């Protein structure tokens, strides 16, 4: 479905969309319910009011999410195919990964908590913690993280639980608490771990790629 009206448009749908295109040259797009997308999401032009709206990515095949210029309250992945992020995906609320085959492409910029309930997903995208308040990163036992970057101007990022890191764990700015983090470095990819994240509860290395540690990583 393509939304291309020149005045305000309101969508109040409880079902799923296959492909969604927002290409408006006037007015504002209003979503009265969460947006469930099983195919591609493309934002070409126009304003969209997304306060209180969760983007649910629910496809079983390849999907492209091109939402540059939009900011969703929350985003949930419950997909089994490859999802490609075009540009970046801005999440003003929380990110939940229940199921994901692969998440590739641009960054997922998250302002609140990250909850991961999948232990076997891959991808090249980086989850960037950029919120100004407290943020938790946790999930089920042995939850998978492909790439994670901490880039906060205020607040504290709390990383805890049993994390299986497949790619990079990097630090740009902000306070981090990793006192409750049991980190396993797994997979076959090369990657970097920045010791600026702080002291770990435990560290297990089970990786066949090359791992670079920046600084001295402390483990209790």
C-alpha positions in Angstrom: 0.0 0.0 0.0 1.2 3.5 -0.9 0.2 6.6 1.1 0.6 9.6 -1.2 -2.2 11.9 -0.2 -1.6 15.7 0.0 -3.6 16.1 3.2 -3.7 14.4 6.6 -4.3 10.6 6.4 -5.2 8.3 9.3 -4.6 4.6 9.3 -6.4 2.5 11.9 -5.8 -1.1 10.9 -5.4 -4.2 13.1 -4.1 -6.5 10.3 -0.7 -6.9 8.7 0.7 -4.9 5.7 2.9 -6.6 3.1 4.7 -3.5 1.8 4.2 0.1 3.0 5.3 3.2 1.2 5.0 6.7 2.7 5.4 9.3 -0.1 3.4 12.3 1.0 3.9 15.9 -0.3 1.4 17.5 2.1 -0.3 16.8 5.4 0.7 14.3 8.1 0.4 10.5 8.2 -1.3 9.3 11.5 -1.2 5.7 12.7 -3.9 4.9 15.2 -2.5 1.4 15.8 0.8 -0.4 15.7 2.3 -0.9 12.3 2.8 -4.6 11.4 5.0 -5.0 8.3 5.6 -8.4 6.6 7.4 -6.9 3.6 9.2 -3.7 2.9 8.8 -0.3 4.6 9.8 2.7 2.6 9.7 6.4 3.6 10.3 8.6 0.6 8.7 11.9 1.7 6.2 13.4 4.2 5.5 13.7 7.9 4.3 10.9 10.0 3.1 11.1 13.6 4.3 7.9 15.3 4.0 8.7 19.0 2.7 5.5 20.7 3.3 3.4 17.6 5.2 0.2 17.6 6.8 -1.1 14.4 6.5 -4.8 14.3 8.7 -6.5 11.7 7.1 -9.8 11.1 8.2 -11.2 7.7 9.3 -14.7 6.7 11.4 -13.6 3.7 13.7 -10.8 2.7 12.6 -7.3 4.0 14.0 -3.8 3.5 13.3 -1.2 6.1 14.0 2.3 4.8 12.5 4.5 7.5 15.0 7.4 7.4 13.4 10.6 8.8 11.0 8.6 11.0 11.2 7.7 14.7 9.1 4.9 16.2 8.2 4.7 19.8 9.2 1.0 19.9 10.4 -1.7 17.4 9.9 -5.4 17.6 11.5 -8.1 15.4 9.6 -11.3 15.0 10.9 -12.4 11.6 12.8 -15.3 10.1 14.3 -13.9 6.9 16.9 -11.3 6.2 16.0 -7.7 7.2 18.1 -5.0 5.6 18.1 -1.6 7.4 18.5 1.2 4.8 20.1 4.2 6.3 19.3 3.8 10.0 16.3 2.9 12.1 15.5 5.5 14.9 13.8 4.0 18.0 12.7 6.6 20.6 11.6 3.8 22.9 12.6 0.2 23.3 13.9 -2.5 20.9 12.7 -6.1 21.3 14.2 -9.0 19.2 12.0 -12.0 19.7 13.1 -13.8 16.5 15.3 -12.7 13.7 17.0 -14.5 10.9 19.5 -11.8 10.0 19.5 -8.0 10.5 21.9 -6.3 8.1 22.8 -2.8 6.9 22.5 0.4 8.9 22.3 1.1 12.6 19.4 0.6 15.0 19.6 3.7 17.2 17.8 2.9 20.5 16.9 5.4 23.2 15.5 3.0 25.8 15.8 -0.7 26.7 17.0 -3.5 24.5 15.5 -7.0 25.1 16.7 -9.9 23.1 14.9 -13.3 23.3 16.7 -14.9 20.3 19.8 -17.0 20.8 20.6 -17.6 17.1 20.4 -14.5 14.9 23.1 -12.9 12.9 23.7 -9.7 11.0 25.9 -6.7 10.2 23.8 -4.0 11.8 24.9 -2.3 15.0 22.6 -1.6 17.9 23.5 1.9 19.2 22.5 2.9 22.7 22.0 6.7 22.4 19.4 7.5 25.0 19.8 10.1 27.7 18.4 8.0 30.6 19.0 4.5 32.0 19.0 1.7 29.4 19.1 -2.0 30.0 20.4 -4.6 27.6 19.4 -8.1 28.5 17.4 -11.1 27.4 17.0 -14.8 27.7 19.9 -17.0 28.7 22.7 -16.9 26.1 20.9 -14.1 24.1 22.7 -13.1 20.9 24.1 -9.7 20.1 25.7 -9.1 16.6 27.2 -5.7 17.2 26.6 -3.2 20.0 27.8 0.4 20.5 27.4 2.6 23.5 27.1 6.3 22.6 25.3 8.1 25.4 25.3 11.7 26.4 23.7 11.1 29.7 22.3 8.2 31.9 23.8 4.8 32.3 23.8 1.7 30.1 23.3 -1.5 32.1 24.5 -4.7 30.3 23.7 -7.8 32.2 22.8 -11.5 31.9 24.4 -14.1 29.6 25.3 -12.4 26.3 26.6 -14.2 23.3 28.5 -11.6 21.2 29.0 -12.4 17.5 30.6 -9.2 16.3 31.8 -5.9 17.9 31.2 -4.5 21.3 32.4 -0.9 21.1 32.3 2.3 23.2 32.0 5.9 22.1 30.6 7.8 25.1 28.6 7.5 28.3 28.4 5.6 31.5 28.3 1.8 31.4 27.7 -0.8 34.1 28.7 -4.4 33.1 29.0 -5.8 36.6 26.3 -8.4 36.0 27.4 -9.3 32.4 28.6 -12.8 31.6 30.0 -12.4 28.1 30.6 -15.2 25.7 32.5 -14.3 22.4 31.1 -16.8 19.9 30.6 -17.4 16.2 33.1 -17.3 13.4 33.5 -13.6 12.7 36.3 -11.2 13.4 35.5 -8.4 15.9 36.5 -5.9 18.5 35.8 -5.6 22.2 36.4 -2.2 23.8 37.6 -2.5 27.3 36.1 0.9 28.1 32.8 -0.9 28.7 34.0 -1.8 32.2 34.5 -4.9 34.3 32.8 -8.1 33.3 31.3 -10.7 35.7 32.8 -13.5 33.5 34.3 -14.0 30.0 34.2 -17.0 27.7 35.9 -17.1 24.3 34.5 -19.7 21.9 35.2 -18.0 18.6 37.1 -19.2 15.5 37.7 -15.7 14.1 40.2 -13.0 15.1 39.3 -10.9 18.2 40.9 -7.6 19.0 40.7 -6.2 22.6 41.1 -2.4 22.8 42.6 -1.6 26.2 42.7 -3.9 29.2 39.5 -5.8 29.8 38.9 -6.6 33.4 37.0 -9.7 34.5 36.0 -10.4 38.1 
